Amino acid sequence: MIWRFERGDEVVRVETRVDNSSGEYVVEVTWAGRQAETERFLDNAAFRTRILELESQLAGEHWAQVGGPEVLWDGWRGPVTN
């Protein structure tokens, strides 16, 4: 999934996905004017915690989410729960 946040004329792009080859959860953040930062997590709990931290950081820095999330062309392949 891809989310966009704006603050003035700056844009932050946040992508979350599962790397199917390694089984890792991935968060990639591209800050305005900087290269992407990629973080990888082995478990879902750490991944979710990081996303919540990032959401809090963005809100605290006055970034506003623009639109809804964009689903990646190959979809989300997260864990399946019963």
Z-matrix of the N, CA and C atoms (Angstrom, degrees):
N
C 1 1.433
C 2 1.525 1 107.62
N 3 1.315 2 114.91 1 148.09
C 4 1.452 3 120.71 2 178.94
C 5 1.530 4 108.82 3 -125.90
N 6 1.325 5 115.15 4 130.18
C 7 1.454 6 121.94 5 175.96
C 8 1.519 7 107.92 6 -118.45
N 9 1.331 8 115.32 7 145.99
C 10 1.463 9 121.56 8 176.00
C 11 1.522 10 108.97 9 -118.06
N 12 1.328 11 114.31 10 138.96
C 13 1.459 12 121.80 11 176.84
C 14 1.519 13 107.47 12 -127.49
N 15 1.320 14 115.65 13 143.23
C 16 1.454 15 120.68 14 179.20
C 17 1.515 16 110.51 15 -127.46
N 18 1.322 17 113.51 16 150.42
C 19 1.466 18 122.12 17 173.25
C 20 1.530 19 105.39 18 -147.50
N 21 1.331 20 115.60 19 105.28
C 22 1.464 21 118.79 20 -172.62
C 23 1.523 22 109.12 21 64.51
N 24 1.326 23 117.36 22 -126.53
C 25 1.466 24 118.88 23 177.44
C 26 1.527 25 112.10 24 -102.12
N 27 1.335 26 117.60 25 16.01
C 28 1.460 27 121.56 26 175.71
C 29 1.532 28 109.69 27 -94.78
N 30 1.328 29 115.23 28 150.16
C 31 1.466 30 120.83 29 -179.89
C 32 1.528 31 109.25 30 -131.89
N 33 1.327 32 115.25 31 138.40
C 34 1.469 33 122.34 32 171.43
C 35 1.512 34 107.01 33 -118.34
N 36 1.327 35 115.96 34 135.00
C 37 1.466 36 122.44 35 178.96
C 38 1.523 37 107.44 36 -114.70
N 39 1.334 38 116.80 37 126.30
C 40 1.467 39 122.25 38 179.65
C 41 1.525 40 107.69 39 -118.24
N 42 1.321 41 116.00 40 121.68
C 43 1.467 42 121.15 41 178.39
C 44 1.521 43 108.64 42 -117.11
N 45 1.346 44 115.78 43 132.74
C 46 1.464 45 121.11 44 175.13
C 47 1.521 46 108.04 45 -122.15
N 48 1.324 47 115.31 46 138.49
C 49 1.464 48 119.58 47 -179.13
C 50 1.523 49 109.66 48 -162.04
N 51 1.316 50 114.58 49 172.54
C 52 1.457 51 121.59 50 172.19
C 53 1.519 52 106.98 51 -111.68
N 54 1.321 53 116.21 52 130.68
C 55 1.466 54 121.47 53 174.91
C 56 1.520 55 106.37 54 -83.45
N 57 1.307 56 115.82 55 105.19
C 58 1.467 57 119.92 56 -174.84
C 59 1.523 58 113.52 57 -65.04
N 60 1.329 59 117.95 58 -26.72
C 61 1.464 60 119.14 59 -179.49
C 62 1.527 61 111.70 60 -74.73
N 63 1.342 62 117.72 61 -34.16
C 64 1.467 63 119.92 62 -178.49
C 65 1.532 64 112.51 63 -104.23
N 66 1.350 65 116.59 64 -17.07
C 67 1.458 66 120.80 65 -176.56
C 68 1.520 67 113.28 66 78.06
N 69 1.334 68 117.10 67 9.70
C 70 1.457 69 121.18 68 -178.57
C 71 1.528 70 111.06 69 -87.82
N 72 1.327 71 114.78 70 150.86
C 73 1.455 72 121.81 71 172.17
C 74 1.526 73 106.52 72 -87.88
N 75 1.322 74 116.84 73 138.15
C 76 1.460 75 120.78 74 -173.57
C 77 1.528 76 110.04 75 -126.01
N 78 1.324 77 115.34 76 134.43
C 79 1.465 78 122.61 77 171.03
C 80 1.522 79 105.80 78 -120.43
N 81 1.317 80 116.28 79 122.95
C 82 1.464 81 120.70 80 176.86
C 83 1.526 82 107.85 81 -121.11
N 84 1.332 83 115.33 82 123.34
C 85 1.455 84 121.22 83 -178.94
C 86 1.520 85 108.46 84 -117.32
N 87 1.324 86 115.94 85 126.56
C 88 1.451 87 121.02 86 174.55
C 89 1.519 88 107.26 87 -111.78
N 90 1.317 89 115.67 88 105.82
C 91 1.460 90 122.39 89 179.80
C 92 1.517 91 109.22 90 -80.73
N 93 1.307 92 117.01 91 153.29
C 94 1.464 93 122.52 92 179.54
C 95 1.530 94 109.71 93 -53.83
N 96 1.332 95 115.72 94 122.87
C 97 1.459 96 121.10 95 175.19
C 98 1.515 97 115.95 96 74.71
N 99 1.330 98 118.29 97 10.49
C 100 1.479 99 121.23 98 179.91
C 101 1.516 100 110.28 99 -129.41
N 102 1.316 101 115.78 100 163.51
C 103 1.456 102 119.99 101 175.72
C 104 1.526 103 109.54 102 -74.37
N 105 1.321 104 114.49 103 159.51
C 106 1.465 105 120.65 104 -179.44
C 107 1.526 106 110.87 105 -64.53
N 108 1.337 107 114.74 106 144.28
C 109 1.461 108 122.37 107 173.74
C 110 1.522 109 106.90 108 -110.93
N 111 1.318 110 117.03 109 126.79
C 112 1.462 111 121.30 110 -177.47
C 113 1.517 112 110.02 111 -114.28
N 114 1.327 113 115.77 112 131.60
C 115 1.460 114 122.38 113 176.29
C 116 1.520 115 107.99 114 -123.12
N 117 1.338 116 116.63 115 141.37
C 118 1.461 117 122.03 116 -178.58
C 119 1.521 118 109.66 117 -124.27
N 120 1.332 119 115.31 118 142.11
C 121 1.463 120 121.39 119 -177.44
C 122 1.522 121 109.67 120 -132.48
N 123 1.329 122 115.80 121 140.60
C 124 1.463 123 120.47 122 179.69
C 125 1.521 124 112.45 123 -85.62
N 126 1.339 125 117.09 124 -23.58
C 127 1.464 126 117.93 125 -178.90
C 128 1.523 127 110.95 126 -126.73
N 129 1.318 128 114.37 127 152.80
C 130 1.458 129 122.33 128 -176.07
C 131 1.519 130 112.20 129 -63.99
N 132 1.319 131 118.45 130 -35.79
C 133 1.463 132 121.21 131 -177.92
C 134 1.528 133 110.99 132 -63.41
N 135 1.311 134 117.84 133 -45.14
C 136 1.467 135 121.39 134 178.64
C 137 1.525 136 110.66 135 -65.28
N 138 1.312 137 116.42 136 -39.22
C 139 1.465 138 122.74 137 177.96
C 140 1.529 139 109.95 138 -60.83
N 141 1.334 140 116.96 139 -49.28
C 142 1.472 141 121.19 140 179.95
C 143 1.523 142 111.45 141 -63.04
N 144 1.324 143 116.36 142 -41.20
C 145 1.466 144 120.71 143 178.57
C 146 1.520 145 110.42 144 -60.11
N 147 1.331 146 117.02 145 -43.36
C 148 1.466 147 120.55 146 179.86
C 149 1.521 148 111.39 147 -64.53
N 150 1.318 149 117.46 148 -40.56
C 151 1.467 150 120.67 149 178.93
C 152 1.531 151 109.84 150 -62.59
N 153 1.326 152 117.90 151 -43.30
C 154 1.468 153 121.32 152 177.93
C 155 1.524 154 111.53 153 -63.15
N 156 1.332 155 116.99 154 -39.93
C 157 1.468 156 120.89 155 176.58
C 158 1.524 157 110.63 156 -62.66
N 159 1.318 158 116.32 157 -43.42
C 160 1.454 159 121.32 158 -179.91
C 161 1.527 160 111.08 159 -64.43
N 162 1.336 161 116.96 160 -43.56
C 163 1.466 162 120.80 161 177.12
C 164 1.526 163 110.67 162 -59.34
N 165 1.323 164 117.51 163 -42.15
C 166 1.459 165 122.31 164 179.02
C 167 1.531 166 110.90 165 -65.18
N 168 1.322 167 116.62 166 -42.32
C 169 1.460 168 121.46 167 177.98
C 170 1.523 169 111.02 168 -61.04
N 171 1.332 170 116.31 169 -47.55
C 172 1.463 171 120.52 170 -179.52
C 173 1.534 172 111.25 171 -61.83
N 174 1.316 173 117.07 172 -43.42
C 175 1.469 174 120.81 173 178.52
C 176 1.532 175 110.32 174 -63.06
N 177 1.319 176 116.90 175 -43.42
C 178 1.457 177 121.44 176 -179.98
C 179 1.516 178 113.25 177 -64.26
N 180 1.330 179 116.06 178 -27.77
C 181 1.464 180 121.17 179 179.15
C 182 1.531 181 111.57 180 -95.43
N 183 1.329 182 116.12 181 10.62
C 184 1.474 183 123.55 182 174.38
C 185 1.531 184 113.78 183 66.98
N 186 1.324 185 117.31 184 34.78
C 187 1.457 186 121.18 185 171.88
C 188 1.524 187 107.18 186 -85.54
N 189 1.320 188 117.41 187 140.31
C 190 1.466 189 122.14 188 179.83
C 191 1.527 190 109.23 189 -113.98
N 192 1.339 191 115.24 190 130.60
C 193 1.464 192 119.03 191 177.43
C 194 1.522 193 109.14 192 -67.94
N 195 1.315 194 115.80 193 137.36
C 196 1.465 195 122.26 194 -179.39
C 197 1.520 196 108.00 195 -111.30
N 198 1.331 197 116.52 196 116.60
C 199 1.465 198 120.67 197 179.10
C 200 1.512 199 111.51 198 67.62
N 201 1.316 200 113.48 199 -172.47
C 202 1.462 201 120.20 200 177.74
C 203 1.509 202 110.74 201 -93.25
N 204 1.309 203 116.78 202 178.23
C 205 1.464 204 118.93 203 179.15
C 206 1.522 205 111.39 204 -70.20
N 207 1.306 206 114.81 205 149.59
C 208 1.465 207 122.28 206 174.95
C 209 1.528 208 107.07 207 -99.93
N 210 1.311 209 116.97 208 125.54
C 211 1.461 210 120.72 209 -179.98
C 212 1.517 211 108.41 210 -80.10
N 213 1.327 212 116.01 211 131.17
C 214 1.458 213 120.60 212 178.16
C 215 1.516 214 110.01 213 -62.14
N 216 1.309 215 117.23 214 149.28
C 217 1.470 216 121.58 215 -175.55
C 218 1.517 217 112.67 216 -55.72
N 219 1.329 218 117.30 217 -32.95
C 220 1.469 219 118.94 218 -179.50
C 221 1.523 220 111.96 219 -93.49
N 222 1.351 221 116.07 220 4.83
C 223 1.463 222 120.11 221 175.22
C 224 1.498 223 113.57 222 76.03
N 225 1.324 224 114.68 223 174.54
C 226 1.462 225 121.71 224 178.11
C 227 1.508 226 108.61 225 -90.52
N 228 1.302 227 116.43 226 127.93
C 229 1.456 228 120.75 227 178.87
C 230 1.514 229 110.16 228 -116.76
N 231 1.302 230 114.32 229 53.98
C 232 1.459 231 119.75 230 -179.57
C 233 1.515 232 111.40 231 -75.88
N 234 1.297 233 116.33 232 -175.38
C 235 1.471 234 120.22 233 -178.11
C 236 1.525 235 111.03 234 -67.14
N 237 1.285 236 114.64 235 146.73
C 238 1.453 237 120.86 236 177.70
C 239 1.528 238 107.11 237 -98.41
N 240 1.348 239 115.94 238 129.18
C 241 1.459 240 119.41 239 178.12
C 242 1.514 241 108.34 240 -116.03
N 243 1.305 242 115.95 241 148.49
C 244 1.466 243 121.15 242 179.69
C 245 1.502 244 110.58 243 -100.28
